[in-house]
Every structure is written in C-alpha cells, then in structure tokens.
Amino acid sequence: MALEEPTTKSIAEKTIDTQAEGSKNEETENDESQAQGDVSQKHEEGGNSADSNSIKKEDIDKWKIKKILLIEDDLVTQRLISTILSKKGYDVKVAENGQIALQKLKSFDPDLFIMDLNMPIMDGTELLKHLRKEKKYLLKPIIVLTSQRDKDSIVKVATYGIDSYMAKPVKLDLLDQKLAEFSRPETIIKRLVNLKKLIGRQINRIDAQKKSLKAQLRVKQEEWGEEEKQLLARIARLKNAPKNPVNTIRLKDLKSKLAKEKLAYQTWQQQMNHALQKLKDEKKRLDEDLKNVTEMLDTLNQGQAK
C-alpha cells in the first residue's frame, strides 16, 4: 500500500509559520487527538502479523523509555529534537534515513523510535515494515513525524504498527509528554493488555490453521489411498493379461504414473507436516509469551494497588 509522502520544510521555517498561525495549531492538535484514537485502535487490533518477543517478568524495566533512535533527514529538526531530549536525560542516537537507522541498530538498542516518513534512500514507511518484521522491535513504541495532517493517511500508516504520531512542526513540550506517558506504569499496563490480546488472537489463528491443515491431510490421504488402490488394481490386471507389446507399454506407463503420483503425494505430505510443525513451535512460543505477559501484568497491577 503506497503512501504519498509530501516534501517538508525545516522545523525552523515551520516554527515561524506556527507562531503566526497559533489558532491553526490548536485545530491541528484536535485533529491529532481524534486521529490518534484510530492509530491506537489499529495497533491494538494487530495490524501486523509479526511474532512477539520472548518477554520475561524481570524485563519490565525495559519498557521504560531511556534510549531513543531519531530518524530524520532534516538536520535542523534532527539537531533540535536530539539536543532537547539529550538535555532531558535520554540517550539519543540519530540517523538520516531508514538505511542508516538499520545500520545503527547493530550497535544501539533503542527503547523507542521517532521517525519521519519522507526521507531519501529508505523512507519511514519502508523502515516501519522492516522493524515490525523483527521480533526484537515488534514491541518498541514508534512515534511518526509527518506533515500529513490527513487523518486517513495516518490511519493507513498505522497498519504498520505505529504507537503515536505528531504533525510537523513538532511541539517539543507535546513530544516530551508523549515520551513520559510511554514510561508510566498505566501506559505499560495498557500496552501489555493490548499485547496479551494480540497474542491471544495469534494463538487462535494458529489453532485455526492447524485444524485446516490437518483436515487437508486427512482428505488428501483418503483421496490418495483410493487412487493408489485403483492404480494397483489396474497394474495387477495388466500383469495377468496376455503378453503383448500394447499391454507391456500400458503396464510400464501405469507403473510410471504410480511412482510419480506417489512421489508427488509424499512431497506434499512432507510440506504439510513441516508447516504443521512450524505452527506447533510457534504456538508453544506464544503460549510461553502469554504466560510471561500475564505475570508481568500481575506484577505491575500489584504495584499499582500498593
């Protein structure tokens, strides 16, 4: 699904426009809040089908935002955001595009991503696809910076699994509020609840797929059993038939057909069994994830109760 990406001015230029059009910014904030509900709902519904990380109870502290990877090609915006966040105690690394961001991830493990959509070489949409395919980054919050104030466009991007978005020019106080919110226990609990629902849906999907594959195996086994029986019967009749060149050729063709179709069935059967085993392994991992997420939720809820 292609997303049209507009060109962007630097944050310095847009800040001037913002000061001159304060009323418009207030209207934009209202639009952001409205669209944000759709973004959160889309993310909760599991817009992507990637697997979850293996999560352990003792990893709760890792959900707090400490390290941030900022992906932004506009140098003024990049320096402004990184400088402000660094002063607030965040460990911030920057990248000019998605390709450089992937390289940075080899030596830097962020707790949260802030990224522009419109960048050269690899844009934000492509980077989102890469990140949400990786187990390691499936659960990391992603804030998208965009000049697109169209609600529908933001919801489309949400299918890749963003957690929030901000219209440019970026309001730094609002960004600071969002980052603080992601570290709050109640927000972590909400994300864990959503994750628990997502894992539950994934388990249900796997159960349905396993049921379908097993049904296909049973049907195919019955069909092949009947076909093999008929071929063997025809071969037996030809063996008892008078010996002549025609029957010899027919017998040879039938044996060849039996061998080919048996090989095709066995190959298909192996592929189906392999697919079933992969689903079983995935189900086992998801069951463990569900157990660990439940334990994390219990721990956090007990802490809230105190």
C-alpha positions as CSV (number, residue, x, y, z in Angstrom):
1,M,0.0,0.0,0.0
2,A,1.8,3.1,-1.2
3,L,1.6,6.3,0.8
4,E,2.1,9.6,-0.8
5,E,4.8,11.5,1.1
6,P,4.9,15.3,0.9
7,T,8.1,17.3,0.9
8,T,8.8,19.0,4.2
9,K,10.3,22.4,5.2
10,S,12.7,22.6,8.1
11,I,11.4,22.9,11.6
12,A,13.0,26.4,11.8
13,E,10.9,27.6,8.9
14,K,7.8,26.0,10.1
15,T,8.2,27.3,13.6
16,I,7.9,30.8,12.2
17,D,4.7,29.8,10.4
18,T,3.5,28.3,13.7
19,Q,4.0,31.5,15.7
20,A,2.0,33.4,13.1
21,E,-0.8,30.8,13.0
22,G,-1.4,29.8,16.6
23,S,-5.1,29.2,16.1
24,K,-4.3,26.7,13.3
25,N,-2.0,24.7,15.5
26,E,-4.8,24.4,18.1
27,E,-7.0,23.0,15.5
28,T,-4.3,20.6,14.4
29,E,-3.9,19.3,18.0
30,N,-7.6,18.5,18.0
31,D,-7.2,16.6,14.7
32,E,-4.2,14.7,16.1
33,S,-6.2,13.6,19.2
34,Q,-9.0,12.4,17.0
35,A,-6.8,10.5,14.6
36,Q,-4.7,9.2,17.5
37,G,-7.6,7.2,18.7
38,D,-7.8,5.4,15.4
39,V,-4.0,4.8,15.4
40,S,-4.1,3.2,18.9
41,Q,-7.1,1.1,17.9
42,K,-5.4,-0.1,14.7
43,H,-2.2,-1.0,16.6
44,E,-4.3,-2.8,19.3
45,E,-6.1,-4.8,16.6
46,G,-2.8,-6.3,15.5
47,G,-2.3,-4.6,12.1
48,N,0.8,-6.6,11.6
49,S,1.2,-10.3,11.8
50,A,4.7,-10.4,13.1
51,D,5.5,-12.5,16.1
52,S,6.1,-11.1,19.6
53,N,9.4,-11.0,21.5
54,S,10.1,-13.6,24.2
55,I,9.2,-11.5,27.3
56,K,10.3,-12.3,30.8
57,K,8.9,-11.0,34.0
58,E,12.2,-9.5,35.0
59,D,12.2,-7.4,31.8
60,I,9.5,-5.0,33.0
61,D,12.1,-2.2,33.5
62,K,13.0,-2.4,29.8
63,W,9.6,-1.0,28.9
64,K,10.6,2.4,30.4
65,I,11.9,4.8,27.8
66,K,15.6,5.6,28.2
67,K,17.2,5.2,24.7
68,I,15.8,6.8,21.6
69,L,16.6,6.4,17.9
70,L,15.7,9.5,16.0
71,I,15.4,9.0,12.2
72,E,15.1,12.4,10.5
73,D,16.8,13.8,7.4
74,D,16.1,17.5,8.1
75,L,19.3,18.5,10.1
76,V,17.6,21.4,11.9
77,T,14.8,19.2,13.1
78,Q,17.2,16.4,13.9
79,R,19.5,18.7,16.0
80,L,16.7,20.5,17.8
81,I,14.9,17.3,18.9
82,S,18.1,15.4,19.8
83,T,19.6,18.3,21.8
84,I,16.4,18.9,23.8
85,L,15.9,15.2,24.5
86,S,19.5,14.7,25.5
87,K,19.3,17.5,28.0
88,K,16.3,15.8,29.5
89,G,18.4,12.7,30.1
90,Y,17.5,10.5,27.2
91,D,20.3,8.6,25.3
92,V,19.6,9.8,21.8
93,K,21.1,8.5,18.5
94,V,20.3,9.9,15.1
95,A,20.0,8.6,11.6
96,E,19.4,10.5,8.3
97,N,17.3,7.7,6.7
98,G,15.9,4.2,7.2
99,Q,19.0,2.5,5.8
100,I,21.4,4.3,8.2
101,A,18.9,3.5,11.0
102,L,19.2,-0.2,10.3
103,Q,23.0,0.1,10.5
104,K,22.7,2.0,13.8
105,L,20.6,-0.8,15.3
106,K,23.6,-3.2,15.0
107,S,25.2,-1.4,17.9
108,F,22.3,0.5,19.6
109,D,19.2,-1.0,21.1
110,P,16.6,1.8,21.5
111,D,13.5,1.7,23.7
112,L,11.6,4.0,21.3
113,F,11.8,5.2,17.7
114,I,10.9,8.7,16.5
115,M,10.9,8.8,12.7
116,D,10.0,11.0,9.7
117,L,8.1,9.5,6.9
118,N,9.6,11.4,4.0
119,M,13.3,10.6,3.7
120,P,15.7,9.7,0.9
121,I,17.1,6.2,0.2
122,M,14.8,4.4,2.6
123,D,11.7,6.3,3.8
124,G,9.8,5.8,7.1
125,T,7.2,3.5,5.6
126,E,9.8,1.1,4.4
127,L,11.6,1.3,7.8
128,L,8.4,0.5,9.6
129,K,8.0,-2.6,7.5
130,H,11.5,-3.8,8.4
131,L,11.1,-3.1,12.1
132,R,7.8,-4.8,12.6
133,K,9.1,-7.9,10.9
134,E,11.7,-8.2,13.6
135,K,10.7,-9.9,16.8
136,K,13.2,-7.6,18.7
137,Y,11.4,-4.4,17.6
138,L,7.8,-5.5,17.5
139,L,7.0,-4.1,20.9
140,K,9.1,-1.0,20.7
141,P,7.0,2.2,20.6
142,I,7.2,4.2,17.3
143,I,6.3,7.9,17.0
144,V,5.9,9.1,13.4
145,L,6.6,12.7,12.5
146,T,4.7,13.8,9.5
147,S,3.4,16.8,7.6
148,Q,0.4,14.8,6.5
149,R,-2.5,16.1,8.6
150,D,-5.0,13.9,6.8
151,K,-6.5,11.5,9.3
152,D,-7.0,8.8,6.8
153,S,-3.3,8.8,5.7
154,I,-2.2,8.5,9.3
155,V,-4.5,5.5,9.9
156,K,-3.1,3.9,6.8
157,V,0.4,4.2,8.2
158,A,-0.9,2.7,11.4
159,T,-1.3,-0.6,9.7
160,Y,2.4,-1.0,10.0
161,G,2.2,-0.7,13.8
162,I,2.9,2.9,15.0
163,D,2.0,3.9,18.5
164,S,1.6,7.6,18.0
165,Y,2.2,10.4,15.5
166,M,2.9,14.1,15.6
167,A,2.3,16.7,12.9
168,K,5.2,18.9,11.9
169,P,6.4,21.4,13.1
170,V,7.0,19.3,16.2
171,K,5.9,20.8,19.5
172,L,8.6,19.8,21.9
173,D,6.5,20.0,25.0
174,L,4.0,17.7,23.5
175,L,6.7,15.3,22.5
176,D,8.1,15.3,26.0
177,Q,4.6,14.5,27.3
178,K,4.3,11.5,24.9
179,L,7.7,10.1,25.9
180,A,6.8,10.5,29.6
181,E,3.5,8.8,29.0
182,F,5.1,5.7,27.4
183,S,7.1,5.2,30.7
184,R,4.1,5.4,33.0
185,P,3.0,2.2,34.7
186,E,-0.6,2.6,33.5
187,T,0.6,3.0,29.9
188,I,2.9,0.0,30.2
189,I,-0.1,-1.9,31.6
190,K,-2.3,-0.8,28.7
191,R,0.4,-1.9,26.1
192,L,0.7,-5.3,27.9
193,V,-3.0,-5.7,27.9
194,N,-3.1,-5.0,24.1
195,L,-0.2,-7.4,23.6
196,K,-2.0,-10.1,25.6
197,K,-5.0,-9.7,23.3
198,L,-2.7,-9.7,20.2
199,I,-1.0,-12.9,21.4
200,G,-4.4,-14.5,22.1
201,R,-5.6,-13.7,18.6
202,Q,-2.3,-15.1,17.2
203,I,-2.9,-18.3,19.1
204,N,-6.5,-18.6,17.8
205,R,-5.2,-18.0,14.3
206,I,-2.6,-20.8,14.7
207,D,-5.2,-23.2,16.1
208,A,-7.5,-22.5,13.1
209,Q,-4.6,-23.0,10.7
210,K,-3.6,-26.3,12.4
211,K,-7.2,-27.5,12.2
212,S,-7.3,-26.6,8.5
213,L,-4.0,-28.3,7.6
214,K,-5.0,-31.5,9.5
215,A,-8.3,-31.6,7.6
216,Q,-6.5,-31.2,4.3
217,L,-4.1,-34.0,5.3
218,R,-7.0,-36.4,6.1
219,V,-8.8,-35.6,2.9
220,K,-5.7,-35.9,0.7
221,Q,-4.7,-39.2,2.4
222,E,-8.1,-40.7,1.7
223,E,-8.1,-39.5,-1.9
224,W,-4.6,-40.8,-2.5
225,G,-5.4,-44.1,-0.8
226,E,-8.3,-44.6,-3.2
227,E,-6.3,-43.5,-6.2
228,E,-3.4,-45.8,-5.3
229,K,-5.7,-48.7,-4.8
230,Q,-7.2,-48.2,-8.3
231,L,-3.8,-47.9,-9.9
232,L,-2.5,-51.1,-8.2
233,A,-5.6,-52.9,-9.3
234,R,-5.1,-51.9,-12.9
235,I,-1.4,-52.9,-12.7
236,A,-2.4,-56.3,-11.3
237,R,-4.9,-56.9,-14.2
238,L,-2.4,-56.0,-16.8
239,K,0.2,-58.3,-15.2
240,N,-2.4,-61.1,-15.6
241,A,-3.3,-60.1,-19.2
242,P,-1.9,-61.7,-22.3
243,K,1.6,-60.7,-23.0
244,N,1.8,-58.4,-26.0
245,P,3.6,-55.1,-26.9
246,V,0.5,-53.0,-26.2
247,N,-0.1,-54.4,-22.6
248,T,3.7,-54.1,-21.9
249,I,3.6,-50.4,-22.8
250,R,0.4,-49.9,-20.7
251,L,1.9,-51.6,-17.7
252,K,5.1,-49.5,-18.0
253,D,3.0,-46.3,-18.2
254,L,0.9,-47.3,-15.2
255,K,3.9,-48.1,-13.0
256,S,5.5,-44.8,-14.0
257,K,2.3,-42.9,-13.2
258,L,2.0,-44.7,-9.8
259,A,5.6,-43.8,-9.0
260,K,5.2,-40.1,-10.0
261,E,1.9,-39.6,-8.2
262,K,3.2,-41.4,-5.1
263,L,6.3,-39.1,-5.0
264,A,4.1,-36.0,-5.5
265,Y,1.8,-37.1,-2.7
266,Q,4.7,-37.8,-0.3
267,T,6.4,-34.5,-1.2
268,W,3.1,-32.6,-0.5
269,Q,2.6,-34.6,2.7
270,Q,6.1,-33.7,3.9
271,Q,5.5,-30.0,3.2
272,M,2.2,-30.1,5.1
273,N,3.8,-31.8,8.1
274,H,6.6,-29.3,8.1
275,A,4.1,-26.5,8.1
276,L,2.2,-28.1,10.9
277,Q,5.5,-28.4,13.0
278,K,6.2,-24.8,12.4
279,L,2.8,-23.9,13.7
280,K,3.2,-26.1,16.7
281,D,6.6,-24.5,17.5
282,E,5.0,-21.0,17.1
283,K,2.1,-22.0,19.3
284,K,4.5,-23.2,22.0
285,R,6.4,-19.9,22.0
286,L,3.3,-17.8,22.0
287,D,1.9,-19.8,25.0
288,E,5.1,-19.0,26.8
289,D,4.9,-15.4,25.9
290,L,1.3,-15.3,27.0
291,K,2.3,-16.7,30.4
292,N,5.1,-14.2,30.8
293,V,3.0,-11.2,29.8
294,T,0.3,-12.3,32.3
295,E,2.9,-12.5,35.0
296,M,4.2,-9.0,34.1
297,L,0.7,-7.6,34.2
298,D,0.1,-9.2,37.6
299,T,3.3,-7.7,38.9
300,L,2.5,-4.2,37.6
301,N,-1.1,-4.4,38.9
302,Q,0.1,-5.4,42.3
303,G,2.5,-2.5,42.3
304,Q,-0.3,-0.1,41.3
305,A,-2.5,-1.5,44.1
306,K,0.1,-0.7,46.7
